[in-house]
């Protein structure tokens, strides 16, 4: 138990009704999880408003209510705390409840449209190989050194973040690498966390179903760096047109990385093959197992971060050469008939274009490139025709299919994608709603030496249809189908 006044430290309070000397068991923002002597924080979410469940929380045992508007009728013996922003209040309360664990870690946040998962995961891998105890908060999974937990969001809620950060502290973890999404920043989930560094990857079309404009999306990302302290560093991709924007108002140490521009950390691609990349980083050559220009940027960001965190340059290069690709990020297999199948999480126009250009740069053009791609339901609709156009322009054959349709009709999503395919590409494109059948068709169309790209879901092992998640693993399915065709 902890005294209420201790967990509301630094919370912007507008009014208090009742005693703050009350002993609190735990904090919750879901009224269904409330038990005796809990504090309930009424969050205004995208689907529901926690203020509508205050009475439910009290019936379930809540002894303290944190809200931005006080109820008209106050229940006796309940402490009500009115705050300006309940999301921000939850962030500080969660940090206080778990004893501000981020202050005991070297926490680095990675934000941008693409590359967050790869950079965070490979930094975890690199620092583990360097002999440190490390933590990871990513889209793919949460790692407390050797303990693995399932991830549900790119940036979890404030309670979940601080819970795992506390576990990391208790486990003796020194470094933690964390994906920071625009949703997480906008919803104040990273407030009250103490970061030692921040990385900006790039910015392209994404999440415009949530953010009203691209400028708003950019400014949310920028706000993460604006709030970093002087003791932290910012490492920004200066080749991206928004890279300099991210550095404008930060108090942190400003650092840049680039392949094309003058920067603190500079790389040049000497060789780009399916087996890996030969890079020259700040004058030193290194062979790595990852491929593509986008991974050259990712590896350069990792290199710069490791140096800023105190590792020695030649040791970092050695460790870079030993890194393995991240689940669902340009993962590939080669069948017995020499068909290459690549699975990638590319779910934005920019990411899809990067992956397809990488494949086209490597291949001989004597083989077919067959792309299977879909777009998620209940998400940014504007990118659907754009992604279909990119796939059709940069592939020899394109199959449009379902991704995670969620609560939308997958055929409607595919129809919207089809609007982006020009007449010159119409004959080399087809639509198959069933994703497994689409992958099977790609395998049947492929000849020896051909390449199949299955884009959009990457590491995900499910397909979400009408609120239900069904087992679905792109890599597992394409491997099984290719094995069957080889028999």
C-alpha positions as CSV (number, residue, x, y, z in Angstrom):
1,X,0.0,0.0,0.0
2,X,1.1,3.6,-0.7
3,X,-0.3,6.9,0.6
4,X,-2.3,8.8,-2.0
5,X,-0.4,12.1,-1.6
6,X,2.8,10.3,-2.5
7,X,1.5,9.0,-5.8
8,X,0.1,12.4,-6.9
9,X,3.4,14.1,-6.5
10,X,4.0,16.4,-9.6
11,X,0.4,16.0,-10.8
12,X,-1.3,19.2,-11.8
13,X,-4.2,19.3,-9.3
14,X,-7.1,21.7,-9.7
15,X,-9.2,20.6,-6.7
16,X,-9.3,18.0,-3.9
17,X,-12.4,16.7,-2.2
18,X,-11.5,14.4,0.7
19,X,-8.2,13.2,2.3
20,X,-5.0,12.5,0.4
21,X,-3.6,10.6,3.4
22,X,-5.6,7.6,2.2
23,X,-3.7,4.3,1.7
24,X,-4.0,3.1,-1.8
25,X,-3.6,-0.5,-2.9
26,X,-3.0,0.1,-6.6
27,X,-3.9,2.4,-9.6
28,X,-6.2,1.4,-12.4
29,X,-7.8,3.2,-15.3
30,X,-10.1,0.2,-16.2
31,X,-13.1,0.1,-13.8
32,X,-13.4,-3.6,-14.3
33,X,-10.0,-4.2,-12.7
34,X,-10.8,-2.1,-9.6
35,X,-10.6,-3.9,-6.2
36,X,-10.8,-2.7,-2.6
37,X,-8.8,0.5,-1.8
38,X,-7.7,1.1,-5.4
39,X,-7.4,4.5,-7.1
40,X,-9.4,4.9,-10.3
41,X,-8.1,7.3,-13.0
42,X,-10.9,8.4,-15.4
43,X,-9.2,8.5,-18.9
44,X,-10.9,9.9,-21.9
45,X,-10.1,7.2,-24.5
46,X,-10.7,6.9,-28.2
47,X,-13.5,4.4,-27.6
48,X,-14.9,5.2,-24.2
49,X,-14.8,7.8,-21.5
50,X,-13.6,6.7,-18.1
51,X,-15.8,9.4,-16.4
52,X,-18.8,7.3,-17.4
53,X,-17.5,4.5,-15.2
54,X,-16.7,6.3,-11.9
55,X,-19.7,4.9,-10.1
56,X,-18.8,1.4,-11.3
57,X,-15.3,1.9,-10.0
58,X,-16.6,3.0,-6.6
59,X,-18.9,0.0,-6.4
60,X,-16.0,-2.3,-7.2
61,X,-14.0,-0.8,-4.2
62,X,-12.2,2.4,-5.5
63,X,-11.4,4.7,-2.6
64,X,-9.9,7.5,-4.7
65,X,-11.1,9.0,-8.0
66,X,-8.9,11.1,-10.3
67,X,-10.9,12.9,-13.0
68,X,-10.9,16.2,-15.0
69,X,-14.6,17.0,-14.2
70,X,-16.0,16.2,-10.7
71,X,-19.2,14.2,-10.6
72,X,-22.3,16.3,-9.6
73,X,-22.9,14.0,-6.6
74,X,-19.8,13.0,-4.5
75,X,-19.9,9.8,-2.6
76,X,-19.0,10.1,1.1
77,X,-15.6,8.7,2.3
78,X,-14.2,8.8,-1.3
79,X,-11.4,11.1,-2.2
80,X,-11.9,13.0,-5.5
81,X,-8.9,14.7,-7.2
82,X,-9.7,17.0,-10.1
83,X,-6.8,17.4,-12.5
84,X,-6.3,19.2,-15.8
85,X,-5.4,16.1,-17.8
86,X,-6.0,12.6,-16.6
87,X,-3.7,11.0,-19.1
88,X,-0.8,13.1,-17.8
89,X,-1.9,12.5,-14.2
90,X,-1.8,8.8,-14.8
91,X,1.7,9.0,-16.2
92,X,3.0,10.7,-13.1
93,X,1.0,8.6,-10.7
94,X,2.3,5.4,-12.4
95,X,5.9,6.6,-12.2
96,X,5.5,7.5,-8.5
97,X,3.7,4.3,-7.6
98,X,6.6,2.2,-9.1
99,X,9.2,4.4,-7.5
100,X,10.2,6.2,-10.8
101,X,12.1,3.3,-12.3
102,X,13.2,5.2,-15.4
103,X,15.5,7.3,-13.3
104,X,17.5,4.1,-12.4
105,X,17.9,3.1,-16.0
106,X,19.6,4.4,-19.1
107,X,16.4,4.7,-21.2
108,X,16.5,5.5,-24.9
109,X,13.4,6.2,-26.9
110,X,13.1,5.6,-30.7
111,X,10.4,7.4,-32.7
112,X,9.6,7.9,-36.4
113,X,7.4,6.2,-38.9
114,X,9.6,3.3,-39.9
115,X,12.5,1.5,-38.3
116,X,11.5,1.8,-34.6
117,X,11.2,-1.9,-33.9
118,X,14.4,-2.8,-35.8
119,X,16.5,-0.2,-34.1
120,X,15.2,-0.9,-30.6
121,X,15.5,-4.7,-31.0
122,X,19.0,-4.6,-32.5
123,X,20.2,-2.2,-29.8
124,X,18.9,-4.7,-27.2
125,X,20.7,-7.5,-29.1
126,X,24.0,-5.5,-29.4
127,X,24.1,-4.5,-25.7
128,X,23.3,-8.1,-24.7
129,X,26.2,-9.3,-26.8
130,X,28.4,-6.6,-25.2
131,X,27.7,-8.3,-21.8
132,X,25.1,-5.9,-20.3
133,X,21.7,-6.6,-18.7
134,X,19.2,-5.0,-21.1
135,X,15.5,-4.2,-21.4
136,X,13.2,-3.8,-24.5
137,X,9.8,-2.3,-24.9
138,X,8.8,-2.9,-28.5
139,X,5.9,-3.7,-30.9
140,X,7.2,-7.3,-31.1
141,X,7.8,-8.1,-27.5
142,X,8.8,-6.9,-24.1
143,X,12.1,-8.2,-22.7
144,X,13.4,-7.9,-19.1
145,X,16.9,-9.2,-19.9
146,X,16.2,-12.9,-20.5
147,X,12.5,-12.8,-19.5
148,X,10.1,-12.3,-22.4
149,X,6.5,-10.9,-22.3
150,X,3.9,-10.4,-25.0
151,X,3.5,-6.9,-26.4
152,X,0.0,-5.5,-27.1
153,X,0.9,-2.0,-28.2
154,X,3.8,-0.2,-29.8
155,X,3.9,2.1,-26.7
156,X,2.0,0.5,-23.7
157,X,0.0,2.5,-21.2
158,X,1.8,4.4,-18.4
159,X,1.1,1.7,-15.8
160,X,2.4,-1.1,-18.0
161,X,5.5,0.9,-19.0
162,X,6.4,1.6,-15.4
163,X,5.6,-1.9,-14.2
164,X,8.1,-3.4,-16.7
165,X,10.7,-0.7,-16.0
166,X,10.4,-1.5,-12.3
167,X,10.9,-5.2,-13.1
168,X,14.0,-4.2,-15.1
169,X,15.4,-2.2,-12.2
170,X,14.8,-5.1,-9.8
171,X,16.5,-7.4,-12.3
172,X,19.7,-5.3,-12.5
173,X,19.0,-4.0,-16.0
174,X,21.2,-1.1,-17.0
175,X,20.0,-0.1,-20.5
176,X,16.4,-0.1,-21.9
177,X,15.4,0.6,-25.5
178,X,11.9,1.7,-26.1
179,X,9.7,2.3,-29.2
180,X,7.8,5.6,-28.8
181,X,4.7,5.8,-31.0
182,X,2.9,9.0,-31.9
183,X,-0.2,7.7,-30.1
184,X,1.9,7.1,-27.0
185,X,3.3,10.6,-27.1
186,X,-0.1,12.2,-27.8
187,X,-1.7,10.3,-25.0
188,X,1.0,11.3,-22.6
189,X,2.1,7.7,-21.9
190,X,5.8,8.7,-21.9
191,X,5.3,11.7,-19.5
192,X,7.2,11.4,-16.3
193,X,9.8,9.0,-17.9
194,X,13.5,10.1,-17.8
195,X,15.2,9.4,-21.1
196,X,18.9,9.5,-21.6
197,X,18.5,9.6,-25.4
198,X,16.1,9.9,-28.3
199,X,16.4,8.6,-31.9
200,X,14.5,10.0,-34.9
201,X,14.3,7.6,-37.8
202,X,12.1,9.2,-40.5
203,X,8.6,10.6,-41.2
204,X,6.2,9.5,-43.8
205,X,2.5,8.9,-44.4
206,X,1.0,7.0,-41.5
207,X,-1.7,7.2,-38.7
208,X,-3.7,10.0,-40.4
209,X,-6.8,8.2,-39.2
210,X,-5.7,9.4,-35.7
211,X,-3.8,12.6,-36.4
212,X,-5.9,15.3,-38.3
213,X,-3.0,16.3,-40.6
214,X,0.5,15.3,-41.4
215,X,1.8,18.5,-39.7
216,X,0.0,17.4,-36.5
217,X,1.6,13.9,-36.8
218,X,5.0,15.5,-37.2
219,X,4.5,17.9,-34.3
220,X,3.6,15.1,-32.0
221,X,6.8,13.3,-32.8
222,X,8.7,16.5,-32.4
223,X,7.2,17.1,-28.9
224,X,9.1,14.0,-27.7
225,X,12.4,15.6,-28.4
226,X,11.3,19.1,-27.2
227,X,10.8,17.6,-23.7
228,X,14.2,15.8,-23.5
229,X,16.5,17.3,-20.8
230,X,20.0,18.8,-21.3
231,X,21.5,15.6,-19.9
232,X,20.1,13.6,-22.8
233,X,21.1,13.3,-26.5
234,X,19.0,13.4,-29.7
235,X,20.3,11.4,-32.7
236,X,18.3,12.5,-35.8
237,X,18.3,11.3,-39.4
238,X,19.3,14.4,-41.2
239,X,18.6,12.9,-44.7
240,X,14.9,13.0,-43.8
241,X,13.4,16.4,-44.5
242,X,12.0,16.5,-41.0
243,X,15.3,15.5,-39.3
244,X,16.3,19.1,-38.7
245,X,12.8,20.0,-37.4
246,X,13.2,17.4,-34.6
247,X,16.3,19.2,-33.4
248,X,14.9,22.8,-33.4
249,X,13.7,23.2,-29.8
250,X,15.3,20.5,-27.8
251,X,17.6,21.2,-24.9
252,X,19.4,17.8,-25.4
253,X,22.7,17.3,-27.1
254,X,22.1,17.4,-30.9
255,X,23.6,14.7,-33.1
256,X,22.9,13.7,-36.7
257,X,23.3,10.6,-38.9
258,X,23.0,10.3,-42.7
259,X,24.0,8.4,-45.8
260,X,23.7,11.4,-48.1
261,X,24.4,14.5,-46.0
262,X,27.2,15.8,-43.7
263,X,26.5,14.4,-40.3
264,X,28.1,13.3,-37.0
265,X,27.6,9.7,-38.0
266,X,28.0,9.0,-41.7
267,X,27.8,5.7,-43.7
268,X,28.3,4.7,-47.2
269,X,27.0,1.5,-48.8
270,X,29.8,-0.3,-50.6
271,X,27.9,-3.6,-51.4
272,X,24.3,-4.5,-51.1
273,X,23.5,-8.2,-51.5
274,X,20.9,-10.7,-50.3
275,X,23.6,-12.1,-48.0
276,X,24.2,-8.7,-46.4
277,X,25.7,-5.2,-46.6
278,X,29.2,-3.9,-46.7
279,X,29.2,-0.5,-45.1
280,X,31.8,2.2,-44.4
281,X,30.8,3.9,-41.1
282,X,32.8,7.0,-40.1
283,X,35.7,5.7,-42.2
284,X,35.7,2.0,-41.0
285,X,34.4,-0.8,-43.1
286,X,32.0,-3.4,-41.7
287,X,30.1,-6.4,-43.1
288,X,26.6,-6.9,-41.7
289,X,23.9,-9.6,-42.2
290,X,21.1,-7.1,-42.8
291,X,20.3,-5.8,-46.2
292,X,18.9,-2.7,-47.9
293,X,19.4,1.1,-47.7
294,X,16.7,1.3,-44.9
295,X,18.8,-1.1,-42.8
296,X,21.9,1.0,-43.5
297,X,20.1,3.9,-41.8
298,X,19.0,1.7,-38.9
299,X,22.5,0.3,-38.3
300,X,24.0,3.8,-38.5
301,X,21.5,4.9,-35.8
302,X,22.5,1.9,-33.7
303,X,26.2,2.6,-34.1
304,X,25.8,6.3,-33.1
305,X,23.6,5.4,-30.1
306,X,26.1,2.8,-28.9
307,X,29.0,5.3,-29.1
308,X,27.0,8.0,-27.3
309,X,26.2,5.4,-24.5
310,X,29.9,4.9,-24.0
311,X,30.9,1.8,-26.1
312,X,34.2,1.8,-28.0
313,X,34.0,2.3,-31.8
314,X,35.8,-0.9,-33.0
315,X,33.9,-3.0,-30.5
316,X,30.5,-1.6,-31.8
317,X,31.5,-2.4,-35.4
318,X,32.4,-6.0,-34.3
319,X,29.0,-6.3,-32.6
320,X,27.2,-4.8,-35.6
321,X,28.6,-7.6,-37.8
322,X,27.1,-10.2,-35.6
323,X,23.5,-8.8,-35.4
324,X,20.6,-11.0,-36.7
325,X,17.5,-9.6,-38.4
326,X,14.4,-8.9,-36.4
327,X,11.3,-11.1,-36.6
328,X,9.1,-10.0,-39.5
329,X,11.6,-7.4,-40.8
330,X,12.9,-8.6,-44.2
331,X,12.8,-12.2,-43.0
332,X,13.4,-14.6,-45.9
333,X,13.6,-18.3,-46.8
334,X,14.7,-20.0,-50.0
335,X,12.8,-23.1,-51.0
336,X,14.3,-26.2,-52.5
337,X,13.2,-25.0,-56.0
338,X,15.1,-21.7,-55.3
339,X,12.1,-19.5,-54.8
340,X,12.8,-16.7,-52.3
341,X,10.0,-15.7,-50.0
342,X,10.4,-12.5,-48.0
343,X,8.1,-11.5,-45.1
344,X,8.1,-7.8,-44.0
345,X,6.0,-5.7,-41.7
346,X,5.9,-2.9,-44.4
347,X,2.5,-1.4,-43.7
348,X,3.1,2.2,-44.8
349,X,3.7,3.5,-48.3
350,X,7.3,4.6,-47.5
351,X,8.2,1.2,-45.9
352,X,6.7,-0.8,-48.8
353,X,8.6,1.3,-51.3
354,X,11.8,0.9,-49.4
355,X,11.5,-2.9,-49.3
356,X,10.5,-3.2,-53.0
357,X,13.4,-0.9,-54.1
358,X,15.8,-2.9,-52.0
359,X,14.7,-6.1,-53.7
360,X,14.9,-4.5,-57.1
361,X,18.4,-3.2,-56.4
362,X,19.6,-6.7,-55.5
363,X,17.9,-8.9,-58.0
364,X,19.1,-9.6,-61.5
365,X,15.7,-8.8,-63.3
366,X,15.8,-12.2,-64.9
367,X,13.2,-13.4,-62.3
368,X,9.7,-12.3,-61.3
369,X,9.0,-10.2,-58.2
370,X,5.5,-11.2,-56.9
371,X,4.1,-8.9,-54.1
372,X,1.2,-9.9,-51.8
373,X,0.0,-6.8,-49.9
374,X,-3.1,-5.6,-48.0
375,X,-4.1,-2.7,-45.8
376,X,-5.5,-2.8,-42.3
377,X,-9.1,-2.0,-41.5
378,X,-10.2,0.8,-39.2
379,X,-7.0,2.6,-40.1
380,X,-5.8,5.4,-42.4
381,X,-7.7,5.0,-45.6
382,X,-5.8,7.5,-47.6
383,X,-2.7,5.2,-47.9
384,X,-4.6,2.3,-49.4
385,X,-4.5,3.4,-53.1
386,X,-1.0,4.7,-52.6
387,X,0.3,1.4,-51.4
388,X,-1.4,-0.6,-54.2
389,X,0.2,1.8,-56.7
390,X,3.6,1.3,-55.2
391,X,3.3,-2.5,-55.2
392,X,2.0,-2.5,-58.8
393,X,4.7,-0.1,-60.1
394,X,7.6,-1.9,-58.5
395,X,6.6,-5.6,-58.9
396,X,6.1,-7.9,-61.9
397,X,2.9,-9.2,-60.3
398,X,0.8,-7.9,-57.5
399,X,-1.9,-9.6,-55.4
400,X,-4.1,-7.4,-53.3
401,X,-5.5,-9.2,-50.3
402,X,-6.8,-8.8,-46.7
403,X,-4.4,-7.7,-43.9
404,X,-6.2,-7.3,-40.6
405,X,-9.6,-6.1,-41.7
406,X,-10.7,-5.7,-38.1
407,X,-14.3,-4.4,-38.3
408,X,-14.3,-3.4,-42.0
409,X,-15.3,-5.5,-45.0
410,X,-12.0,-6.7,-46.5
411,X,-13.5,-6.5,-50.0
412,X,-14.2,-2.8,-49.5
413,X,-10.6,-2.2,-48.4
414,X,-9.3,-4.1,-51.4
415,X,-11.6,-2.0,-53.7
416,X,-10.2,1.2,-52.3
417,X,-6.6,-0.2,-52.9
418,X,-7.5,-1.0,-56.5
419,X,-8.3,2.7,-57.2
420,X,-4.5,3.3,-57.0
421,X,-3.6,0.9,-59.8
422,X,-3.1,2.6,-63.1
423,X,-4.3,1.1,-66.4
424,X,-0.6,0.2,-67.3
425,X,-0.5,-2.1,-64.3
426,X,-4.0,-3.5,-64.4
427,X,-3.2,-6.7,-66.2
428,X,-0.4,-7.7,-63.8
429,X,-2.6,-7.2,-60.7
430,X,-5.2,-9.4,-59.1
431,X,-7.3,-9.4,-56.0
432,X,-7.8,-12.4,-53.7
433,X,-9.7,-11.6,-50.4
434,X,-8.5,-14.7,-48.5
435,X,-4.9,-14.0,-47.4
436,X,-3.9,-17.7,-47.3
437,X,-5.3,-18.2,-50.8
438,X,-3.4,-15.1,-52.0
439,X,-0.1,-16.4,-50.6
440,X,-0.9,-19.8,-52.2
441,X,-1.5,-18.2,-55.5
442,X,1.8,-16.3,-55.3
443,X,3.6,-19.6,-54.6
444,X,1.9,-21.3,-57.6
445,X,2.8,-18.4,-59.9
446,X,6.4,-18.4,-58.8
447,X,9.1,-20.2,-60.9
448,X,12.6,-21.1,-59.8
449,X,14.7,-18.0,-58.9
450,X,11.5,-15.9,-58.5
451,X,11.0,-13.7,-55.4
452,X,7.8,-13.4,-53.4
453,X,7.3,-10.5,-51.0
454,X,4.5,-10.8,-48.4
455,X,4.0,-7.4,-46.9
456,X,2.0,-5.8,-44.1
457,X,1.9,-8.2,-41.2
458,X,5.5,-9.2,-40.6
459,X,6.0,-10.5,-37.1
460,X,2.2,-10.8,-36.3
461,X,1.0,-14.3,-35.8
462,X,-2.7,-13.5,-36.1
463,X,-5.3,-12.0,-38.4
464,X,-8.0,-9.8,-36.8
465,X,-11.5,-10.2,-38.3
466,X,-14.6,-8.6,-36.7
467,X,-12.8,-8.3,-33.3
468,X,-11.5,-11.9,-33.2
469,X,-7.9,-12.8,-33.6
470,X,-7.3,-16.0,-35.7
471,X,-3.9,-17.8,-35.9
472,X,-2.1,-16.5,-39.0
473,X,1.6,-16.4,-39.5
474,X,2.8,-15.3,-43.0
475,X,6.2,-16.9,-42.7
476,X,4.8,-20.2,-41.4
477,X,2.2,-20.3,-44.1
478,X,4.5,-19.5,-47.1
479,X,7.1,-22.0,-45.9
480,X,4.5,-24.8,-45.6
481,X,3.0,-23.9,-49.1
482,X,6.5,-23.9,-50.8
483,X,7.4,-27.2,-49.1
484,X,4.1,-28.7,-50.4
485,X,4.9,-27.5,-54.0
486,X,8.4,-29.0,-53.8
487,X,7.0,-32.5,-53.0
